[in-house]
Amino acid sequence: MIPTEIVERILAAVDARFDAQLERTAELVASPSLRAGEEPAQDLVERGLRELGLEIDRWTIDSPELRAHPGFGRATVDYGAMTNVVGTYRPAREVGRSLILNGHIDVVPEGPQEQWSRSPWDAEIRDGWMYGRGAGDMKAGLIANLFAFEAIGAAGLSLTGRVHLQSVVEEECTGNGSLAALLRGYTADAVIISEPEEDALVRANVGVLWFTVRVTGSPTHPREMANGFNAIDAAYEVIAALRGLEADWNARRSEHRYFEDLDHPINFNIGGIRGGDWPSSVPAWCELQVRVATYPGTTADDAWGEIVACVERAARTASPRPFEVGLTPDGFYAEGYVLEPGSDAEGLLEETHRAAFDRELTSFTTPGYLDGRVFVNYGDMPTLVYGPVSENIHGFDERVSIESIRRCTQSMALFLASWCGVEEAERSS
């Protein structure tokens, strides 16, 4: 790693600008960047990248190459006005290694606002936490990327390796934003994704499939229910069949590295249900929106084949009568990944984490989706998913630890300097 004197300069530079970092984070949290509404927030990110003097690339993510890629998740919104933003630093003398700092701008819906103790968009700081939808997942990390980079110059240093700071869309529903950035040609010797990961490193994470199941049949009047078909009742048979498949996949966890000791690594979530047209008509249709996790090493096609066979078998063998069923992918079609231990990037992060936190770096396996799969599976790049302590992400009163943000920013700034290399910046006369 870099000499101690430079370490101290960089740590001090992060501290000196930390109030400004929190202000910029709060500004971004206050811009609701729900799916297909991310552009005002991306404007704020672009402004920050321009202030750093970076080369800006902003483009709409849709392309034939993206839609043809095996990792593409089916889009259900118009990509024609949804953009990624990348700021690139190119050193005058490129002798160091290159790095991508990645983060996503999109957030999940806030849910009923009356169940929050405050507005989801107020970014209040209280008792060492910043509150708000996206504060943890992952606007604190996204802004930390910018301020980690800024700290190098503030410490009087210049990087000698190329750096790409990425703000991408679609992480919460398809992963197509990071995939579009990869297809745009952005590669590097390593990647850091500053997701809220408890000051730890993600060793492995699941793949994710999203799909809709539609159950159909013939409607009737409630007085003839005994002889008719109720699509909502039939949907419960589909749910039962999926729960059986979920149990079967969880029973296989001993076959998958890093998942052996998890109690329930594979989760099937019934995330939505709607059906029927009229209270006095037996429903002729019902739709289920489903999210399914898969093990790394299982292809999306193979997992999808098992799911389709499971649901179609349930429909075919239903009692007292079979029913019609259709399945449609409509979001994530993503495979999981494992970060193999022993890379130079992981070894360096252990050192920078120790310098910032004064404790050893730990790693863990997560049952959630991460864009790391894009860079590992399709870009063959060591990808460090590493970020601050957060609570209630995707829930009410989401919050992120202020002290954790500070230390993660310091660790990433030290990583930048050590990985890319630094030299004393030229002083203007």
Summary of the structure (lengths in Angstrom):
residues: 429
radius of gyration: 23.6
end to end distance: 30.9
largest distance: 90.6
contacts: 1520
relative contact order: 0.20
helix: 38%
strand: 24%
